[in-house]
Amino acid sequence: MGSLFERITDWIKEGLIDAITGQYTSIFNSVNNQVADVANQVGQTPQGWNGGVFSMIQNLSETVVIPIAGMILTFVLVYELIQMILEKNNMHEFDTFNIFKWIFKTFVATYLLTNCFTIVMAVFDVAQNVVSQSAGVINGNLDVQAALSDLETQLEAMGMWELIGLWLETNIINLCMWVLSIVIFVIVYGRMIEIYLVTSVAPVPMAAMMGKEWGGMGQNYLRSLLALGFQAFLIIVCVAIYAVLVQNIALEDDIIMAIWSCVGYTVLLCFTLFKTGSLAKSVFQAH
């Protein structure tokens, strides 16, 4: 009878060990996937990330927003011409050079408006070039297989009830990692959606850029573009730090500490990714 009970216990332990090993592998493989996916996604330009969405945004900008921006540009330039005439005592003290200056400003403003989409994409192309050069420093692959043999040895030394508790704990941690993966997905993909939204209305702030009183809107828009573009660089830095921190986690002797350390670092990664947007805006003084 005792032998039968031991066989049943051993059979349950083998199943628990296999389940825990599978959960352990799944947790750390998800870390590898997160590092690779984030580095890949933030290195994409708007046109490279999703061609269909990019074409739709470009079409909306050129067919819907540019006519509105053209009216804004006309209002700004005419208003500035009137102000320039009136401030010189109704042209009694008017300098002819001011007319040429206004004509040149009109030419520059028109050029910026008609080529605003190209200018906006150039900002993200520069940022993408910086990110692609930085992505090469990330090396966060966890060598899970190297730790599995030692893991199985530790698990075999545990009792059945310890294994049951550990199995429940690894399931909870695996669920936490899945939730954190969704949070990281929302942050990274949300940034791309924000880029498309900001890009779609580009002609409006660009139309006001050359005006004296309205120029601040266009300047702040360019700073916002730079902040969005170089936010990807800050994300790459966060992921690179995360990759360094988690590299040796899988080789720790304490299984529970290793897994919870991985969860802690992933929570830290989520927090820092949330902060990259506000940090990039503060660097470029965008608001």
C-alpha positions in Angstrom: 0.0 0.0 0.0 2.9 2.3 0.9 4.5 1.5 -2.4 1.3 2.4 -4.3 1.1 5.7 -2.5 4.7 6.5 -3.3 4.1 5.8 -7.0 1.1 8.1 -7.1 3.1 10.8 -5.3 6.0 10.4 -7.7 3.6 10.5 -10.7 2.0 13.7 -9.4 5.5 15.2 -8.7 6.6 14.4 -12.2 3.5 16.2 -13.6 4.1 19.2 -11.4 7.8 19.4 -12.3 6.9 19.3 -16.0 4.2 22.0 -15.5 6.5 24.2 -13.5 9.3 23.8 -16.0 6.9 24.7 -18.8 5.7 27.8 -16.9 9.3 28.8 -16.1 10.3 28.5 -19.8 7.2 30.4 -20.9 7.9 33.3 -18.4 11.4 33.9 -19.6 10.7 33.3 -23.2 8.1 36.1 -23.0 10.9 38.4 -21.7 13.0 37.6 -24.8 10.0 38.2 -27.0 9.2 41.5 -25.3 12.7 42.8 -25.8 12.8 41.8 -29.5 9.3 43.1 -30.2 9.7 46.5 -28.6 13.1 47.1 -30.3 11.5 46.1 -33.6 8.3 48.2 -33.3 9.9 51.5 -32.2 12.5 51.2 -35.0 9.7 51.5 -37.6 8.9 54.7 -39.5 5.2 55.6 -39.8 5.1 54.5 -43.4 6.9 51.2 -42.6 4.8 50.3 -39.5 1.5 50.0 -41.4 1.4 51.0 -45.0 -2.4 51.0 -45.2 -2.9 53.3 -42.2 -0.2 55.6 -43.5 -1.8 55.9 -46.9 -5.1 56.7 -45.3 -3.6 59.4 -43.1 -1.7 60.9 -46.0 -4.9 61.0 -48.1 -6.9 62.6 -45.3 -4.1 65.2 -44.7 -3.9 66.1 -48.4 -7.6 66.2 -49.3 -9.2 67.4 -46.1 -6.8 69.2 -43.9 -4.7 71.1 -46.4 -7.6 73.1 -47.8 -8.4 74.2 -44.3 -4.8 75.0 -43.6 -4.7 77.0 -46.9 -7.5 79.2 -45.5 -5.7 79.6 -42.2 -2.5 80.5 -44.1 -4.3 83.1 -46.2 -5.9 84.7 -43.0 -2.5 84.8 -41.2 -0.6 86.4 -44.1 -3.3 88.9 -44.9 -3.7 89.8 -41.2 0.1 90.2 -41.0 0.2 92.4 -44.1 -2.6 94.7 -42.7 -0.8 94.9 -39.3 2.5 95.8 -41.1 0.8 98.6 -43.1 -1.1 100.1 -40.1 1.9 100.1 -37.7 3.8 102.3 -40.2 1.4 105.2 -40.0 -0.8 104.0 -42.8 2.2 103.6 -45.1 3.5 107.2 -44.6 6.6 105.8 -43.0 6.5 102.5 -45.0 9.7 100.8 -46.1 9.5 99.1 -49.5 11.8 96.3 -48.2 9.0 95.2 -45.9 6.9 94.3 -49.0 9.7 92.1 -50.3 10.1 90.6 -46.9 6.4 89.7 -46.7 6.5 88.2 -50.2 9.5 86.1 -49.2 7.7 85.0 -46.1 4.6 84.1 -48.1 6.7 82.0 -50.5 8.3 80.1 -47.5 5.0 79.6 -45.8 3.4 78.2 -49.0 6.4 75.9 -49.6 6.2 74.6 -46.0 2.4 74.0 -46.4 2.7 72.2 -49.7 5.5 70.0 -48.5 4.5 69.6 -44.9 3.9 65.9 -45.1 7.5 65.4 -46.5 8.9 67.6 -43.8 7.1 65.6 -41.1 8.2 62.3 -42.4 11.8 63.6 -42.6 11.7 64.2 -38.8 10.7 60.6 -38.2 13.2 59.3 -40.7 16.0 61.1 -38.8 14.7 59.7 -35.5 14.4 56.2 -37.0 18.0 56.3 -38.2 19.1 57.2 -34.6 17.0 54.3 -33.2 18.2 51.7 -35.7 21.8 52.6 -34.8 21.0 52.3 -31.1 19.1 49.0 -31.4 22.3 47.1 -32.0 23.4 47.6 -28.4 20.4 45.5 -27.0 21.4 42.0 -26.2 18.8 40.7 -23.7 18.4 37.0 -24.6 17.9 34.9 -21.5 19.6 31.5 -21.8 16.7 29.5 -20.4 17.9 26.1 -21.5 21.1 26.5 -19.5 19.2 26.8 -16.3 16.6 24.0 -16.9 18.8 21.1 -15.8 19.6 22.8 -12.5 15.9 23.8 -12.1 14.8 20.2 -12.4 17.3 19.2 -9.8 15.9 21.7 -7.4 12.3 20.7 -8.1 13.0 17.0 -7.6 14.3 17.8 -4.1 11.0 19.5 -3.1 8.0 17.8 -1.6 4.7 17.4 -3.4 2.9 20.2 -1.5 5.8 22.6 -2.1 5.6 21.8 -5.8 1.8 22.4 -5.8 2.4 25.8 -4.1 5.2 26.7 -6.6 3.0 25.6 -9.5 0.2 27.9 -8.3 2.7 30.7 -7.9 4.2 30.3 -11.4 0.7 30.4 -12.9 -0.1 33.7 -11.1 3.3 35.1 -12.2 2.7 33.9 -15.8 -0.7 35.7 -15.7 1.1 38.9 -14.4 3.6 38.7 -17.2 0.8 38.4 -19.7 -0.9 41.5 -18.3 2.4 43.4 -18.4 3.0 42.3 -22.0 -0.4 43.9 -22.8 0.6 47.1 -21.1 3.8 47.3 -23.0 1.9 46.6 -26.2 -0.5 49.5 -25.5 2.4 51.9 -24.8 4.4 51.0 -27.9 1.5 50.8 -30.3 -0.2 53.8 -28.7 2.8 55.9 -29.6 2.4 54.9 -33.3 -1.3 55.8 -33.2 -0.4 59.1 -31.7 2.1 59.7 -34.5 -0.5 59.1 -37.1 -3.0 61.4 -35.3 -0.4 64.2 -35.0 0.7 63.7 -38.6 -2.8 63.9 -40.0 -3.3 67.5 -38.8 0.2 68.6 -39.8 -0.8 71.3 -42.3 -2.8 73.3 -39.8 0.1 74.2 -37.4 2.5 74.4 -40.4 0.2 77.0 -42.0 0.5 79.3 -38.9 4.3 78.9 -38.5 5.4 82.0 -40.4 3.0 84.4 -38.6 4.3 86.6 -35.8 1.4 86.0 -33.4 0.5 82.5 -34.5 4.0 81.2 -35.1 4.3 79.7 -31.6 1.7 77.0 -32.6 3.8 75.8 -35.5 7.0 75.9 -33.5 5.5 73.9 -30.7 4.2 71.4 -33.2 7.7 70.8 -34.6 8.9 70.3 -31.0 6.1 67.8 -30.4 7.2 66.0 -33.6 10.8 65.8 -32.4 9.6 64.6 -29.0 7.5 61.8 -30.6 10.3 60.8 -32.9 13.0 60.7 -30.2 10.7 59.1 -27.7 11.6 55.9 -29.6 15.3 56.5 -28.6 14.3 56.8 -25.0 12.2 53.6 -25.3 15.3 51.8 -26.8 17.4 53.0 -23.8 14.8 51.7 -21.4 14.7 48.3 -23.1 18.5 48.1 -23.2 18.7 48.7 -19.5 15.9 46.1 -18.9 17.8 43.6 -21.1 21.0 44.0 -19.1 19.1 43.7 -15.8 17.3 40.4 -16.7 20.2 38.7 -18.5 21.3 36.6 -15.5 18.0 36.2 -13.8 17.4 32.7 -15.2 20.7 31.5 -13.7 19.9 32.4 -10.1 19.8 29.6 -7.6 16.5 30.7 -6.0 13.7 29.9 -8.4 11.1 32.1 -6.8 13.4 35.0 -6.4 14.4 34.7 -10.1 10.8 34.7 -11.3 9.7 37.5 -9.0 12.8 39.6 -10.0 11.7 39.2 -13.6 8.2 40.4 -12.8 9.7 43.4 -10.8 12.0 44.4 -13.7 9.1 44.1 -16.1 6.9 46.4 -13.9 9.8 48.8 -13.8 10.0 48.7 -17.6 6.3 49.5 -17.9 6.7 52.5 -15.6 9.7 53.9 -17.4 8.0 53.4 -20.8 5.1 55.5 -19.5 7.5 58.2 -18.6 9.3 58.4 -21.9 6.6 60.5 -23.5 6.6 63.2 -20.8 10.5 63.1 -20.6 10.8 63.6 -24.4 8.4 66.5 -24.3 10.3 68.1 -21.5 13.6 67.7 -23.3 12.3 69.4 -26.4 10.1 71.9 -24.4 7.0 70.7 -26.1 3.6 71.2 -24.5 
